[in-house]
Amino acid sequence: MQIDLIRKVLKELESGRISVDKAVSLFKDLPYEDLGFAKLDNHRAIRRGFPEVVYCGGKSLAQVRAIAKRLIKKKGPILLTRAPADYYDSLKKIHPGLCYNELSKIIFLKNKNGPLKKGYVLIVTAGTSDIPVAEEARVTLDVMGNKVKTLYDVGVAGIHRLLDKKGLLHKAQVIIVVAGMEGALASVVSGLVSRAVIAVPTSVGYGASFKGLAALLAMLNCCSPGVAVVNIDNGFGAGYFASLVNK
């Protein structure tokens, strides 16, 4: 992590083991590194507590490879979201330790020495079709050092499936609810618990769901207080926000 580098360099500078010029050269890329097509924010971990996450949509394989090489050198956790499988096939040749979650399309590298946060985040989905978005949230949370539990396919069409798991709901520190169609599950879950609920509308549904717009509006108009809503299909955003709440 960048903060570890700063501490190490300052300590060596104070002891006289390195010169001022050497320290400056080690720090020169800390604010950001200009790759020409992108400016890699090397201060992100210091400001936000987690390195810059790379959205791969719209980026060429060559661009993603160049960014990934720089991130790997930092020896911190890595999250590359919405990455095609062939991108992973190429990147794992650079670093065999990289992993790929096919459902969420995330390439990631965990910080194995990072501490796990005490509480767990529960991810709930209305249907099986919502799982890819839920997995994006789960992988994000996992890489950020959270304990995660899942409760998939417990939508309001069979509400008894959810009510059977009330103990799991009540023990969670934060709950993410992922639902398409009419998006009713977020309101139901929030009405049952005292925890913060993060609602994720998905583009799952028939014509009048308008590719997730119906679920988004339903969640924004949720009658149960304590629900925050992220954008349609934004599992990563929900996972990141849940991690901030969980700490």
C-alpha positions in Angstrom: 0.0 0.0 0.0 1.1 3.6 -0.7 1.0 4.6 3.0 3.5 1.8 3.8 5.9 3.1 1.1 5.7 6.6 2.6 6.5 5.4 6.1 9.4 3.3 4.8 10.9 6.1 2.7 10.6 8.7 5.5 12.2 6.3 8.0 15.1 5.6 5.7 15.4 9.3 5.0 15.6 10.2 8.7 18.2 7.5 9.3 20.4 8.8 6.5 20.2 5.5 4.5 18.9 7.3 1.4 19.4 10.8 0.1 16.8 13.5 -0.4 17.1 13.1 -4.2 16.4 9.3 -3.9 13.4 10.0 -1.7 12.0 12.5 -4.2 12.4 9.9 -7.0 10.5 7.3 -5.0 7.7 9.7 -4.3 7.4 11.2 -7.8 4.6 8.9 -8.9 2.6 9.1 -5.7 0.0 11.7 -6.6 -0.7 10.1 -9.9 1.1 8.4 -12.8 0.5 9.7 -16.3 0.2 6.8 -18.7 -0.7 9.0 -21.6 -4.2 7.6 -22.1 -4.9 7.5 -18.4 -3.8 9.1 -15.1 -3.5 6.4 -12.5 -4.5 7.8 -9.1 -1.9 6.5 -6.7 -3.2 8.6 -3.8 -6.6 6.8 -3.8 -5.6 4.3 -1.1 -4.4 7.1 1.2 -7.6 9.3 0.7 -10.2 6.5 0.5 -8.6 3.5 2.2 -8.6 1.4 -1.0 -6.7 1.7 -4.3 -8.3 2.9 -7.6 -10.8 0.4 -9.0 -10.6 0.1 -12.8 -13.8 -0.1 -14.9 -12.8 -2.1 -18.0 -15.9 -1.3 -20.1 -14.8 0.8 -23.1 -11.1 0.2 -22.5 -9.0 -1.9 -24.9 -7.1 -4.9 -23.7 -3.8 -3.0 -24.2 -5.0 -0.2 -22.0 -6.2 -2.5 -19.2 -2.9 -4.5 -19.4 -0.9 -1.3 -19.0 -2.9 -0.2 -16.0 -2.9 -3.6 -14.4 0.9 -3.8 -14.6 1.2 -0.6 -12.6 -1.3 -1.8 -10.0 0.4 -5.1 -9.6 3.7 -3.3 -8.8 1.9 -1.5 -5.9 1.4 -5.0 -4.3 -2.1 -4.0 -3.0 -5.5 -5.4 -3.7 -6.8 -5.1 -7.3 -10.3 -4.8 -8.7 -10.9 -4.7 -12.4 -14.7 -4.6 -13.0 -16.8 -5.5 -16.1 -13.8 -7.4 -17.6 -14.3 -9.9 -20.5 -12.9 -13.4 -19.9 -10.3 -13.0 -22.7 -8.9 -10.0 -20.7 -8.4 -12.3 -17.8 -6.7 -14.9 -20.0 -4.2 -12.2 -21.0 -3.7 -10.6 -17.6 -3.1 -13.8 -15.7 0.1 -14.3 -17.8 1.4 -11.1 -16.2 0.4 -12.2 -12.7 -0.7 -15.8 -12.1 -2.2 -14.9 -8.8 -5.0 -12.9 -10.4 -8.5 -14.4 -10.1 -11.6 -14.1 -12.2 -15.3 -14.3 -11.2 -17.2 -15.2 -14.3 -20.6 -14.2 -13.1 -19.6 -10.7 -12.1 -16.9 -10.3 -14.7 -14.4 -9.1 -12.1 -10.6 -9.7 -12.2 -9.3 -9.4 -8.7 -6.3 -9.8 -6.4 -6.9 -10.0 -2.6 -4.6 -8.6 0.0 -4.0 -11.8 1.9 -2.5 -10.1 4.9 -5.4 -7.6 5.3 -7.6 -7.9 8.4 -11.2 -9.0 8.1 -13.8 -6.6 9.5 -15.8 -8.0 12.4 -19.4 -7.9 11.2 -20.7 -9.5 8.0 -22.5 -8.0 5.1 -25.5 -9.9 3.8 -26.4 -9.9 0.1 -30.0 -10.8 -0.7 -31.4 -11.3 -4.2 -35.0 -11.4 -5.4 -34.3 -14.0 -8.1 -31.6 -16.1 -9.6 -31.3 -13.7 -12.6 -30.1 -11.0 -10.1 -27.1 -13.1 -9.0 -24.5 -11.7 -11.5 -25.1 -8.2 -10.0 -25.0 -9.6 -6.5 -21.8 -11.4 -7.2 -20.2 -8.1 -8.3 -21.1 -6.7 -4.8 -19.9 -9.9 -3.1 -16.5 -10.0 -4.8 -16.0 -6.2 -4.1 -16.8 -6.7 -0.5 -14.5 -9.8 -0.2 -11.5 -8.0 -1.8 -12.1 -5.0 0.6 -11.7 -7.3 3.6 -15.4 -7.9 4.6 -17.0 -11.1 5.7 -19.9 -11.8 3.3 -23.0 -14.0 3.5 -25.5 -14.5 0.7 -29.2 -15.2 0.6 -30.2 -15.7 -3.1 -33.6 -16.2 -4.7 -35.9 -15.1 -1.9 -38.1 -12.6 -3.7 -41.6 -11.5 -2.8 -43.3 -14.0 -5.0 -42.4 -16.6 -2.3 -41.9 -14.4 0.7 -41.8 -17.4 3.1 -38.3 -18.1 1.7 -37.1 -14.8 3.2 -39.0 -15.1 6.4 -37.4 -18.4 7.1 -34.0 -16.6 7.3 -34.9 -13.8 9.7 -32.0 -14.7 12.0 -29.5 -14.2 9.2 -31.1 -10.8 8.4 -31.0 -9.5 12.0 -27.3 -10.5 12.6 -26.0 -8.7 9.5 -24.2 -5.4 10.0 -25.3 -4.1 6.6 -27.7 -5.6 4.0 -27.6 -5.3 0.2 -30.8 -6.1 -1.6 -30.6 -6.8 -5.3 -33.9 -7.0 -7.3 -35.3 -6.4 -10.7 -38.9 -6.5 -11.9 -40.9 -4.2 -9.5 -38.0 -3.9 -6.9 -40.3 -4.6 -3.9 -37.8 -6.7 -2.0 -35.8 -3.8 -0.6 -38.8 -2.2 1.1 -39.8 -5.6 2.6 -36.3 -6.3 4.0 -35.9 -2.8 5.4 -39.2 -3.2 7.2 -37.9 -6.3 9.0 -34.5 -5.1 10.3 -32.8 -2.2 12.1 -29.8 -2.3 9.8 -28.9 0.0 6.9 -30.1 -1.5 3.6 -28.5 -0.7 0.2 -30.8 -1.4 -2.7 -29.6 -2.3 -6.1 -32.1 -2.2 -8.9 -31.3 -4.6 -11.8 -32.3 -4.6 -15.5 -34.0 -7.9 -15.0 -37.7 -7.9 -16.1 -40.2 -7.7 -18.9 -40.9 -4.8 -21.2 -42.5 -2.4 -18.7 -39.7 -2.7 -16.3 -37.8 -0.5 -18.7 -34.5 -2.2 -18.2 -34.4 -1.6 -14.4 -36.0 1.9 -14.4 -39.2 0.6 -12.7 -37.2 -1.1 -9.9 -35.0 2.0 -9.5 -38.1 4.3 -9.0 -39.7 1.8 -6.7 -36.6 1.7 -4.5 -36.2 5.5 -4.5 -39.8 5.7 -3.3 -39.4 3.0 -0.7 -41.8 3.5 2.2 -39.4 2.0 4.8 -36.7 4.4 6.0 -33.0 3.6 6.1 -32.7 2.5 2.4 -30.0 3.9 0.2 -30.2 3.2 -3.6 -27.4 2.9 -6.1 -27.7 2.9 -9.9 -29.1 0.1 -12.0 -26.9 -3.0 -12.0 -24.3 -1.3 -9.9 -23.3 -4.2 -7.7 -19.8 -2.7 -7.4 -21.1 0.6 -6.0 -23.3 -1.2 -3.5 -20.4 -3.4 -2.3 -18.1 -0.4 -2.0 -20.6 1.6 0.0 -21.5 -1.4 2.2 -17.8 -1.8 3.0 -17.6 1.9 4.1 -20.7 1.4 6.4 -19.3 -1.9 7.8 -16.1 -0.4 9.1 
